[in-house]
Amino acid sequence: MFGTISTVFFIWWRFMQIVTLIPTLGMLAWFIHGYVTSQTLAPDFILVLFIGSVLGSVWAIYTLFAHSHTTHSSYFVAFIDLCFVGTFIASAWELREFSNADCSGPGTWYISLGVFGQDGVVAGNDVWALDFKKDCAMLKACFAFAIMNCFFWLFTAWFLLFMHKGKVEEVVVERRHRHGHGRHRSRSHRQPFV
């Protein structure tokens, strides 16, 4: 019973992970594209969450569609999910500056944006340093999605442990049933001819 309930909750939280990771991926891809076209390095607070979102969305989609493999190796999948919890904690830590940033005007966060911030204005790059309010709002949203994904991945790791427990009980019951039939076999003895 716990295995079935855990499976339903696992599927729900995997779906929520995918729903929150894809917008994060899109917003951060916009930043990455800006840094690549201006030939500058992206800051760590963008790269950590971007790489974690790419890998996390691929892992979430794979484990959702390969559900039978997920239940058979649920301890391994739970371990990987816990690794993603650590990744999203690290990405939220890197983006902590944007947690309470005031997006109405340039703040201290504006300096760290590179071509999207003060460096872009000084270099005359109107393409990327055009709207600091949008940049700030997108990074605040990414911070919120990182915090949400910390909990989502922790939930799926927890439910995977119950899915494994339910699978072990089914196997034990099946083996006992097979073993019981083996005892009732009869042996045939040959009679000598008289």
C-alpha positions, 0 to 999 in steps of 0.5 A, a space after each residue: 500500500 505504501 508503495 502505491 501511495 509513494 509512487 503517486 506522490 513521486 510522480 506528482 513531485 517529479 512533474 512539479 520539478 519539471 514544471 519549475 526547472 524548465 522556466 529556470 532553464 529558459 531564463 538562465 539560458 537567456 543570460 548564458 546567451 548574453 555572456 557567450 555573445 559578448 565573449 565574457 565568462 558567466 558568473 558562478 551564481 548563474 552557472 551553478 543553477 543553469 548546470 543544475 537545472 539542465 542535469 536535473 530536468 534531464 534526470 527528472 524526465 528520464 526517471 519519470 518515463 523509465 518508472 519501472 527502472 526507477 522502482 527497481 533501483 530506487 536507492 540509487 535514484 534517491 541518492 542522485 535526488 539527494 545530490 540534486 538537493 545539494 546542488 540546488 542548495 548551493 545554487 540558492 546560496 550563490 543567488 542569495 544576493 537576489 533574495 531581497 534585492 530591490 528591483 526598482 533601481 540598480 543596487 549592489 547586485 547590478 555590479 555583479 551582472 557584468 554585461 547585463 549590469 554596470 559593465 554593459 552600460 560602461 561598454 555601451 552594450 545596449 542589447 544586454 544592459 537594457 532593462 535591469 528591472 527585468 534582469 533582477 526579476 528573472 534572477 529573483 524568480 530563479 532564486 525562488 525556483 531553486 529554493 522550491 526545488 530543494 524541497 521537491 527533490 527531497 520529497 522525491 528522495 523520501 518517496 523513493 525509499 518507500 517505493 523500494 520498501 514496497 518492492 522488497 515486500 512483494 519479492 519476499 511474498 513471492 519467494 515464500 509462495 514458490 518455496 511452498 510449492 516445492 515441498 509437495 512434489 512426489 517422487 516416483 519409485 521404480 518397482 522391480 519386475 517379478 
